[in-house]
Amino acid sequence: AYDKAYMVRLNLARNQKAPNKALDFLAKDKGDEIRYLVASNTQTSEFTLKQLAKDNLNDIRRAVTDNKNTPKEVISQLIYDEHEEVRLAAAKALYPHKPFI
């Protein structure tokens, strides 16, 4: 996680067997794609997902809504996100059987 090589950090972020501590560290990475992969990784802790739900990029916040480990209260907050795609993804995560147009 501390590696300076972007590809090493990228591959660790996408690794479904990566340790939580490494993913927690990578969640603060400057690389948008790395943070996105951490938000999408099913090994990412609830604590880190809560932090990523506040990320300045809407794609990362949307990825948080799709992660099965994201607490419902975090997804509920993202219903009020400034970006429509994040709001819609949050609604779909909370109400998967309701059709949304």
C-alpha positions as CSV (number, residue, x, y, z in Angstrom):
1,A,0.0,0.0,0.0
2,Y,3.0,2.3,0.6
3,D,4.5,1.5,-2.8
4,K,5.2,4.6,-5.0
5,A,4.4,2.6,-8.1
6,Y,0.9,3.5,-9.2
7,M,0.2,0.0,-10.8
8,V,1.2,-1.8,-7.6
9,R,-1.3,0.4,-5.6
10,L,-3.9,-0.1,-8.3
11,N,-3.6,-3.9,-8.2
12,L,-3.7,-3.9,-4.4
13,A,-6.9,-1.8,-4.4
14,R,-8.7,-4.2,-6.8
15,N,-7.4,-7.3,-4.9
16,Q,-10.4,-9.0,-3.1
17,K,-7.9,-10.5,-0.6
18,A,-6.2,-7.3,0.3
19,P,-6.0,-6.6,4.0
20,N,-8.3,-4.0,5.4
21,K,-5.4,-2.0,6.7
22,A,-4.0,-1.6,3.2
23,L,-7.4,-0.7,1.8
24,D,-7.9,1.9,4.6
25,F,-4.6,3.5,3.6
26,L,-5.3,3.4,-0.2
27,A,-8.7,5.1,0.4
28,K,-6.7,8.3,1.0
29,D,-4.6,7.9,-2.2
30,K,-4.4,10.8,-4.7
31,G,-5.3,8.5,-7.6
32,D,-9.0,8.6,-8.3
33,E,-9.1,5.2,-9.9
34,I,-7.4,3.7,-6.8
35,R,-10.0,5.2,-4.5
36,Y,-12.8,4.0,-6.8
37,L,-11.4,0.5,-6.7
38,V,-11.2,0.6,-2.9
39,A,-14.9,1.8,-2.8
40,S,-15.8,-1.1,-5.0
41,N,-13.8,-3.7,-3.1
42,T,-15.9,-6.0,-1.0
43,Q,-13.1,-6.3,1.6
44,T,-13.3,-2.6,2.4
45,S,-14.3,-1.9,5.9
46,E,-17.5,0.0,6.9
47,F,-15.3,2.7,8.4
48,T,-13.5,3.3,5.2
49,L,-16.7,3.2,3.1
50,K,-18.1,5.9,5.4
51,Q,-15.1,8.1,4.6
52,L,-15.3,7.4,0.8
53,A,-19.0,8.4,0.9
54,K,-17.7,11.9,1.4
55,D,-15.2,11.8,-1.5
56,N,-15.3,14.8,-3.8
57,L,-15.8,12.5,-6.9
58,N,-19.3,11.4,-7.6
59,D,-18.1,8.1,-9.2
60,I,-16.5,7.1,-6.0
61,R,-19.6,8.0,-3.9
62,R,-21.7,6.0,-6.4
63,A,-19.3,3.0,-6.0
64,V,-19.9,3.2,-2.2
65,T,-23.6,2.7,-2.8
66,D,-22.9,-0.5,-4.8
67,N,-20.7,-2.0,-2.1
68,K,-22.5,-4.7,-0.1
69,N,-20.6,-3.7,3.0
70,T,-21.8,-0.1,3.0
71,P,-24.0,0.5,6.0
72,K,-27.7,1.4,5.2
73,E,-27.4,4.7,7.1
74,V,-24.5,5.8,4.8
75,I,-26.5,4.9,1.7
76,S,-29.5,6.8,3.2
77,Q,-27.4,9.9,3.4
78,L,-26.3,9.5,-0.2
79,I,-30.0,9.8,-1.3
80,Y,-29.5,13.5,-0.8
81,D,-26.2,13.7,-2.8
82,E,-25.8,16.7,-5.1
83,H,-25.4,14.4,-8.2
84,E,-28.4,12.7,-9.6
85,E,-26.5,9.5,-10.5
86,V,-25.4,9.1,-6.9
87,R,-28.9,9.7,-5.6
88,L,-30.4,7.1,-8.0
89,A,-27.7,4.5,-7.2
90,A,-28.4,5.0,-3.5
91,A,-32.2,4.7,-4.1
92,K,-31.6,1.5,-6.0
93,A,-29.4,0.1,-3.3
94,L,-32.0,0.8,-0.6
95,Y,-35.0,-0.3,-2.6
96,P,-33.7,-2.9,-5.1
97,H,-37.2,-4.2,-6.1
98,K,-38.7,-0.8,-6.9
99,P,-38.5,0.5,-10.5
100,F,-36.8,3.9,-10.9
101,I,-37.1,5.9,-14.0
